[in-house]
Amino acid sequence: MIVSASTSQSLASSLAAELDEPLAATEYERFPDGELCASVPEFDADSAVVVCATTTSDAHLEALQLQDAVREAGAREVTTILPYMGYARQDSAFAAGHPVSARAVARALSTGTDRVLTVNPHEESVSGFFEVPCETVDAAGQLAAPLPDLDNPVFLAPDAGARELATTVRDAHGEGSVDYFEKTRHSATEVEIEPHATDVGGRDAVLVDDIVATGSTMATAVSHLRDRDAARAFVTCVHPVLAGTARTRLARAGVEAVYGTDTIERAESNVSVAPAIADVLSK
């Protein structure tokens, strides 16, 4: 039975349809003192698949409660799917006395599950923090589906580390070249990027990354592309965080459209990762 957290209702519904599994009724309550309670009052199955994008601290608690609720209701096997794993970018201590936050939340989530699936975590190494088997699902290929017809496209990663993602989207699309920007991060909010060698003049550009958070890096990249006479610019990402005024920032930079998946449910979630997750679950 598929059990959806409040953050992953569309994805859980799509996954239930993909697997032809029932979707559990869930209830959410906040008590007067601010405490949360997520429950599955009608759960009746031997196994549960809890789907929870941990986009907030409350969502982490919700995941823990749903894991415990299905165990309490009699589930013998629990699989937890983290379409988006919050704190995954805090995969090392920033300074002496700081936590490895990704490890802390992974250990907590491990206590209530038998297996974990994550979708394109920012750092692959976070899988090793879980104390139960953890597999990663590569959903980048899904990003090619919503793209319009493109003219001699170039698929661009914002840095060298994301070239593989850009290549995956290009391969799924079927044509085009791949390149990347040189990126230097000076702080959490200050990033300097420089274009690489590819001639983008007159070509459609598709920028590909795993996460778009503030949109500042992508907006700067689009500005560089405009300076080099690129045609249209599109942004694709697995996880459309799009915090604050990110969407406005991208529009002002001249981005034609933003395409993301439903790992985080936004207006820009144009394609579902349910087929990719279902494929892994079915093996």
Salt bridges, closest charged atoms under 4 A:
ASP58 OD2 - ARG30 NH2 2.94
ASP114 OD2 - ARG71 NH2 2.95
GLU131 OE2 - ARG107 NE 3.78
GLU135 OE2 - ARG115 NH2 2.73
ASP159 OD2 - LYS183 NZ 3.01
ASP171 OD1 - ARG170 NE 2.80
ASP179 OD1 - HIS196 ND1 2.89
GLU182 OE2 - HIS196 NE2 3.83
GLU192 OE1 - HIS186 NE2 3.11
ASP204 OD2 - ARG232 NH2 2.76
ASP210 OD2 - HIS122 ND1 2.73
GLU268 OE2 - ARG247 NE 3.33
ASP279 OD2 - LYS283 NZ 3.64
